[in-house]
Amino acid sequence: MKKKLSIETLAVHGTYKKDETGATNPAIYLSNAYQFKDCTHGANLFDLSEAGYIYSRLNNPTTNVLEETVAALEGGIAALACASGQFAEFMTIATLAKCGDNIVTSNLLYGGTHTLFANQLARFGIEIRFADPKNIDEFDKLIDDKTKAIYIESIANPQGFVPNFKKFAELSEKHKVPLVVDNTCATPYLVRPIKYGAHIVIHSATKFLGGHGAVLGGIVIDSGKFDWEASGRFPELTTPDESYHGLVFTKHFGAAAFAAKMRVSAMRDIGGTISPFNAFMIQQGIGTLHVRMERHVENAKKLAKFLENHKNVAWVDYNGLKDNKNHKNADKYLTLGGGSLLTFGVKGGFEKSKEFIEKVTIALHVSNLGDIKTIVTHPASTTHRQLSEKELEATGISTDLIRVSVGIENIDDIIKDFDKALGD
Ligand SMILES: *Cc1c(COP(=O)(O)O)cnc(C)c1O
């Protein structure tokens, strides 16, 4: 029933139903384990023939409220919260793929995702094939019978690229391979990827969902729309699971087979559970998601225009600007026609960009995004300092590039701060 509510009302109220105390917020259940009613009850829970709580690595009532809320916001049927966004990615891939399989993904990815894929997963024997997301044929050519997912970001960070979701959905359908979308930078308020054909959606809840920059968290949402049996690529979901006495996930859990498998298999065995306290904090953040996103984007548009007209700014790249190379898809798929991340270069290159970063006083110089506070980063002197100038160019990051995650302050104050730091 809650799914029919508008996204704003859903964000404010979530799926939380008041308990007998009448408390308006979910309780924080700091309990590792849950009492079995009797031995039969315990056995049924372990056999998955009855739903309920066993141990907080698997399930927690506070965390469940967050999972149901985000699933509803994204238009999915179930979700699994994790300790971080990185872990949400790992849970997804660990459930879909094994040694010898491959994932076809974009070469425009968040840096942490890139290293997880290119370094860690490669060590587990899962091959990650990178392709240009502007060219769907490149993806098409890399898909074979060992491909277990097509993986993209709704707004690539820091490039601002927005994919043509329609083409990716068609490709996914053609090969019967699930489409996985990291929706961290857009949030369901700007785009709901499931509506455009995504099967699995991932968030670093650390960023906009929480918004306060206080806790880490991640979440994976199952759309319930992928036909695992018709795909034929996922015997772990469609044939008997020996660790559950021969249970077949697609038969037992129906449309929610993937979410169930991820929880009772990958999460049970690997761990990486979110703290109920962090889940509560993220739930609190979500209550203002829609209002924050509106201000984030409004501010980003104003800041981009200001930077465009500044004599000490060499270039501005923001997908919410009409003449931007990413604007067509941003306008088509993002409800507000742009995101809240932008990049720009200071005239004078590396040194001048570094100087700018050191001169701003309101904007934070930290390695994060999606906070209510404006954040500036200079990849060439920080996160990407190991890379040569040539390597930087190859990743689309010039030595003068500054990334801004535009916050929700009064934008005039941020503009003044930037203006002063840019010098006259
Ligand atoms: C930050 C981020 C992640 C990783 O999330 P953590 O919560 O930091 O582990 C993944 N994807 C994107 C797009 C991000 O911005």
The ligand as an SDF file (V2000), in Angstrom:
LIG
                    3D

 15 15  0  0  0  0  0  0  0  0999 V2000
   31.1780    6.3450   -2.0540 C   0  0  0  0  0  0  0  0  0  0  0  0
   30.6870    5.5280   -3.1610 C   0  0  0  0  0  0  0  0  0  0  0  0
   30.7160    4.1280   -3.0900 C   0  0  0  0  0  0  0  0  0  0  0  0
   31.3080    3.3910   -1.9050 C   0  0  0  0  0  0  0  0  0  0  0  0
   30.5380    3.5680   -0.7640 O   0  0  0  0  0  0  0  0  0  0  0  0
   31.1200    3.5280    0.7430 P   0  0  0  0  0  0  0  0  0  0  0  0
   29.8990    3.7110    1.5600 O   0  0  0  0  0  0  0  0  0  0  0  0
   32.1220    4.6240    0.8590 O   0  0  0  0  0  0  0  0  0  0  0  0
   31.7370    2.1770    0.9110 O   0  0  0  0  0  0  0  0  0  0  0  0
   30.2210    3.4160   -4.1610 C   0  0  0  0  0  0  0  0  0  0  0  0
   29.7360    4.0230   -5.2510 N   0  0  0  0  0  0  0  0  0  0  0  0
   29.7010    5.3620   -5.3610 C   0  0  0  0  0  0  0  0  0  0  0  0
   29.1580    5.9880   -6.5970 C   0  0  0  0  0  0  0  0  0  0  0  0
   30.1740    6.1650   -4.3290 C   0  0  0  0  0  0  0  0  0  0  0  0
   30.1370    7.5060   -4.4480 O   0  0  0  0  0  0  0  0  0  0  0  0
  1  2  1  0
  2  3  1  0
  2 14  2  0
  3  4  1  0
  3 10  2  0
  4  5  1  0
  5  6  1  0
  6  7  2  0
  6  8  1  0
  6  9  1  0
 10 11  1  0
 11 12  2  0
 12 13  1  0
 12 14  1  0
 14 15  1  0
M  END
$$$$
